[in-house]
């Protein structure tokens, strides 16, 4: 009997695993016997077939080949994730170094109503809050103003009302501003 090269036996084993879902060592040895080999090199055949087979519970299950494009997409997503994690680490480190507030900030992203000194109401978005102040994001520059800030009650009651002085403003985009305010007092009635 003429011997078939081991890689051809490995291809036959992979095809059999694909057809059946898995192969067991005795089936690998059967494929070797059909190709003219003794069963002693069955582990060498599995080594050649390894990218397409995965061992679980004594069985070698067929593993479909992942397309090159899919591998590239996965590699790209891992690279993006690594880059984003690095940016976030640096951002957090810089934020900790530059922290000037006397109290810890808490993320507090909620729509708020702000009544400016001219009496006009504006809907802005809070970014964070602390016992001493609040950061607001919106399309208004409020630097230097005393404003009334209404924060909705999560339980549906009357909104909490605060008087605050806007101490800083910075433009963060086209017609988009961050305003940092310091709470001056809590108000009991509408402004």
C-alpha positions as CSV (number, residue, x, y, z in Angstrom):
1,X,0.0,0.0,0.0
2,X,1.3,3.5,-0.9
3,X,1.5,6.0,1.9
4,X,-0.4,9.3,1.6
5,X,1.5,12.3,3.0
6,X,0.5,13.2,6.6
7,X,-0.9,16.6,5.6
8,X,-3.3,14.9,3.3
9,X,-4.4,12.6,6.1
10,X,-4.8,15.8,8.3
11,X,-7.1,17.3,5.6
12,X,-9.2,14.1,5.5
13,X,-9.5,14.2,9.3
14,X,-10.6,17.9,9.2
15,X,-13.2,17.1,6.5
16,X,-14.5,14.2,8.5
17,X,-14.8,16.4,11.6
18,X,-16.6,19.0,9.5
19,X,-19.1,16.4,8.3
20,X,-19.7,14.8,11.7
21,X,-19.1,17.8,13.9
22,X,-16.1,16.2,15.7
23,X,-13.7,13.2,15.5
24,X,-12.2,11.0,18.2
25,X,-8.7,9.5,18.3
26,X,-9.8,6.1,17.0
27,X,-11.3,7.8,13.9
28,X,-8.0,9.6,13.3
29,X,-6.2,6.3,13.5
30,X,-8.7,4.9,11.0
31,X,-8.0,7.7,8.5
32,X,-4.2,6.9,9.0
33,X,-4.8,3.2,8.3
34,X,-6.7,4.0,5.1
35,X,-3.7,6.1,4.0
36,X,-1.2,3.4,4.7
37,X,0.2,4.5,8.1
38,X,0.3,2.8,11.4
39,X,-1.7,4.6,14.1
40,X,1.4,5.7,16.0
41,X,1.6,9.2,14.4
42,X,-2.0,10.1,15.0
43,X,-0.9,13.0,17.3
44,X,1.3,14.4,14.5
45,X,-1.8,14.4,12.2
46,X,-3.8,16.3,14.8
47,X,-0.9,18.8,15.2
48,X,-1.2,19.5,11.4
49,X,-5.0,19.8,11.7
50,X,-4.9,21.9,14.9
51,X,-6.1,25.3,13.4
52,X,-9.3,23.6,12.4
53,X,-9.9,21.4,15.4
54,X,-10.4,22.1,19.1
55,X,-10.2,19.5,21.8
56,X,-13.0,19.3,24.3
57,X,-13.9,16.3,26.4
58,X,-11.8,13.9,24.4
59,X,-13.3,14.9,21.1
60,X,-11.8,17.1,18.4
61,X,-14.5,19.5,17.3
62,X,-14.4,21.2,13.9
63,X,-13.7,24.9,14.1
64,X,-14.6,26.9,11.0
65,X,-11.8,29.1,9.7
66,X,-12.3,32.8,10.4
67,X,-12.1,34.8,7.3
68,X,-9.1,37.1,6.8
69,X,-11.4,40.1,6.8
70,X,-13.0,39.1,10.1
71,X,-9.6,38.7,11.7
72,X,-8.6,42.1,10.4
73,X,-11.8,43.6,11.8
74,X,-11.2,42.0,15.2
75,X,-7.6,43.1,15.2
76,X,-8.7,46.7,14.4
77,X,-11.3,46.6,17.2
78,X,-8.7,45.5,19.7
79,X,-6.4,48.3,18.5
80,X,-9.2,50.8,18.8
81,X,-10.1,49.6,22.3
82,X,-6.4,49.8,23.4
83,X,-6.1,53.3,22.1
84,X,-9.4,54.5,23.8
85,X,-8.3,52.9,27.1
86,X,-5.0,54.7,26.9
87,X,-6.8,58.1,26.2
88,X,-9.2,57.6,29.1
89,X,-6.3,56.7,31.5
90,X,-4.5,59.9,30.5
91,X,-7.6,62.0,30.7
92,X,-8.4,60.7,34.2
93,X,-4.8,61.3,35.3
94,X,-4.9,64.9,34.0
95,X,-8.3,65.5,35.6
96,X,-7.0,64.3,39.0
97,X,-3.9,66.6,38.7
98,X,-6.0,69.6,37.6
99,X,-8.8,69.2,40.1
100,X,-9.4,72.6,41.9
101,X,-12.7,72.0,43.5
102,X,-13.0,71.8,47.2
103,X,-15.6,69.0,46.9
104,X,-15.7,65.8,44.8
105,X,-17.6,66.0,41.6
106,X,-20.3,63.5,40.7
107,X,-21.4,62.8,37.2
108,X,-24.9,64.2,37.0
109,X,-26.1,64.4,33.4
110,X,-29.6,65.7,33.5
111,X,-31.6,68.4,31.6
112,X,-32.0,71.5,33.8
113,X,-33.8,74.7,33.5
114,X,-31.7,77.9,34.0
115,X,-33.3,81.3,34.5
116,X,-30.8,84.0,33.5
117,X,-30.7,87.5,35.0
118,X,-32.8,88.9,32.1
119,X,-35.6,86.5,33.2
120,X,-35.3,84.2,30.1
121,X,-35.5,80.5,30.7
122,X,-33.0,78.1,29.0
123,X,-32.8,74.3,28.8
124,X,-29.3,73.2,29.4
125,X,-27.6,69.9,30.4
126,X,-25.8,69.4,33.6
127,X,-22.5,67.6,33.4
128,X,-21.5,67.2,37.0
129,X,-22.4,68.5,40.4
130,X,-20.8,68.8,43.8
131,X,-22.0,70.4,47.0
132,X,-20.3,73.6,46.0
133,X,-21.2,73.9,42.3
134,X,-22.4,72.6,39.0
135,X,-21.1,72.4,35.4
136,X,-23.7,73.2,32.7
137,X,-23.5,72.6,28.9
138,X,-25.6,74.5,26.4
139,X,-25.8,77.1,23.7
140,X,-25.5,80.0,26.2
141,X,-22.5,81.9,27.6
142,X,-23.5,82.8,31.1
143,X,-20.2,84.1,32.5
144,X,-20.6,86.4,35.5
145,X,-24.4,86.0,35.8
146,X,-26.4,85.0,38.9
147,X,-28.7,82.3,37.6
148,X,-31.6,80.3,39.1
149,X,-31.1,76.6,38.4
150,X,-34.1,74.2,38.6
151,X,-33.2,70.5,39.0
152,X,-36.1,68.1,38.5
153,X,-37.0,65.9,41.4
154,X,-36.6,62.2,40.4
155,X,-39.7,61.3,42.5
156,X,-41.9,63.8,40.6
157,X,-42.1,66.5,43.2
158,X,-41.3,70.1,42.9
159,X,-37.9,70.8,41.4
160,X,-35.0,71.8,43.6
161,X,-34.1,75.5,43.1
162,X,-30.7,77.0,43.6
163,X,-29.1,80.4,43.0
164,X,-25.7,80.2,41.5
165,X,-23.0,82.5,40.2
166,X,-21.4,81.4,36.9
167,X,-17.6,81.7,37.5
168,X,-16.3,80.5,34.2
169,X,-17.4,79.7,30.7
170,X,-15.5,78.1,27.8
171,X,-16.5,77.3,24.3
172,X,-16.4,73.5,23.6
173,X,-17.8,73.6,20.1
174,X,-19.7,75.7,17.6
175,X,-22.4,77.4,19.7
176,X,-21.7,75.0,22.6
177,X,-20.4,76.2,25.9
178,X,-19.6,74.8,29.3
179,X,-20.5,77.1,32.2
180,X,-19.1,76.4,35.7
181,X,-21.2,77.8,38.6
182,X,-20.9,78.1,42.4
183,X,-24.0,77.5,44.4
184,X,-24.9,80.6,46.5
185,X,-28.1,79.5,48.1
186,X,-31.1,77.1,48.0
187,X,-34.3,78.8,47.0
188,X,-37.7,78.0,48.4
189,X,-39.9,79.7,45.9
190,X,-39.8,80.3,42.1
191,X,-37.7,83.2,41.0
